[in-house]
Amino acid sequence: MGQVGFDKHQLAGLDNRERGFSRPVEFHGEGDGYRAVLRYEAVRMTSDVQPTQDEALTLLIQTLHAQGYRQLKTQLSFRHGVYLGSQELWVEYPDPQQGESEQSGFFARIKNWFRPASPNE
């Protein structure tokens, strides 16, 4: 469980199997820093220790992006242990750019049909 006085965010997006999800992200103090912790299904993801809660959250988002999670966004729901409800705006995290060689599947092939030809083709 998150420790009293720390922030808590709601994290929503698409998992690596393209399923929508929404789960809380808690923070745990460790030494002079913080870890962001997400529990999703049978998985517990934890960031490395960072100097601030915001940096720990950013690192967790980067880790999720690297594992194929997309359309991620967070909403602050607790600030220093005080419940904010849904007063705060959602913060969206742009998906990392995929290289053309990484794109695959039916829709990627269709998209390539409509791509303008380069001058060398």
C-alpha positions in Angstrom: 0.0 0.0 0.0 1.2 3.6 -0.7 2.7 5.4 2.2 0.8 8.3 3.9 1.8 11.7 2.6 2.8 10.6 -0.8 1.2 11.3 -4.1 -1.0 8.8 -6.0 -1.8 9.0 -9.7 -4.3 7.1 -11.8 -2.6 5.6 -14.9 -4.7 4.7 -17.9 -3.8 3.5 -21.4 -3.5 0.4 -23.6 -1.4 -2.5 -22.4 1.0 -4.5 -24.5 -1.9 -6.7 -25.7 -3.9 -3.6 -26.8 -6.3 -3.9 -23.8 -7.5 -0.7 -22.0 -6.6 -0.4 -18.4 -6.7 2.0 -15.5 -4.8 1.5 -12.3 -3.3 3.5 -9.4 0.4 4.3 -9.3 1.7 4.6 -5.7 5.0 5.9 -4.5 7.3 4.5 -1.8 10.1 6.3 -0.1 13.5 4.7 -0.2 16.4 6.6 1.3 16.3 10.1 -0.1 14.3 9.1 -3.1 11.1 7.5 -4.4 9.9 4.5 -6.4 6.8 4.5 -8.5 4.8 1.2 -8.2 2.1 -0.1 -10.5 0.2 -3.3 -10.0 -1.5 -4.6 -13.1 -2.9 -8.1 -13.2 -0.2 -10.5 -11.9 2.6 -8.0 -12.6 4.1 -5.5 -10.2 6.2 -2.8 -12.0 8.6 -0.6 -10.0 10.8 2.2 -11.1 14.3 2.7 -9.9 14.8 5.1 -7.1 14.6 8.7 -8.3 15.0 12.1 -6.4 11.3 13.1 -6.9 8.0 11.4 -7.3 7.5 13.0 -10.7 10.8 11.6 -11.9 9.9 8.2 -10.6 6.6 8.4 -12.5 8.3 9.5 -15.7 10.7 6.5 -15.4 7.8 4.1 -14.9 6.1 5.6 -18.0 9.3 5.1 -20.1 9.5 1.5 -18.8 5.9 0.8 -19.8 6.5 2.4 -23.3 9.5 0.1 -23.8 7.3 -2.9 -22.9 4.7 -2.0 -25.6 2.2 0.0 -23.5 0.6 2.9 -25.4 -1.6 5.9 -25.1 -0.6 6.4 -21.5 -2.0 9.2 -19.4 -2.0 10.0 -15.7 -4.2 12.0 -13.4 -3.1 13.1 -9.9 -5.6 11.8 -7.4 -3.7 12.3 -4.1 -1.3 15.2 -3.4 0.8 14.7 -0.2 -1.9 12.2 1.0 -4.8 14.6 0.5 -7.6 13.2 -1.9 -8.2 15.4 -4.9 -10.8 13.3 -6.6 -10.8 14.1 -10.4 -10.0 17.8 -10.0 -6.7 17.6 -11.8 -6.3 17.4 -15.5 -5.0 14.2 -17.2 -1.4 14.4 -18.4 -0.8 12.5 -21.7 2.6 10.9 -22.5 3.2 10.6 -26.3 4.0 7.2 -27.6 7.6 6.7 -28.7 8.1 6.8 -32.5 8.3 3.4 -34.1 10.8 2.8 -36.8 9.4 1.7 -40.1 11.0 -1.7 -39.8 9.3 -2.2 -36.4 5.8 -1.6 -37.9 4.2 -4.8 -39.0 0.8 -6.3 -39.5 -2.1 -5.7 -41.8 -2.7 -2.0 -41.0 1.0 -1.1 -41.4 1.0 -2.7 -44.9 -2.1 -0.8 -45.9 -0.5 2.4 -44.6 2.5 1.8 -46.8 0.4 1.5 -49.9 -0.7 5.1 -49.5 2.8 6.4 -48.6 4.1 8.9 -51.2 6.9 7.4 -53.3 10.4 8.8 -52.6 12.2 10.6 -55.6 14.6 7.6 -55.8 11.8 5.0 -56.5 
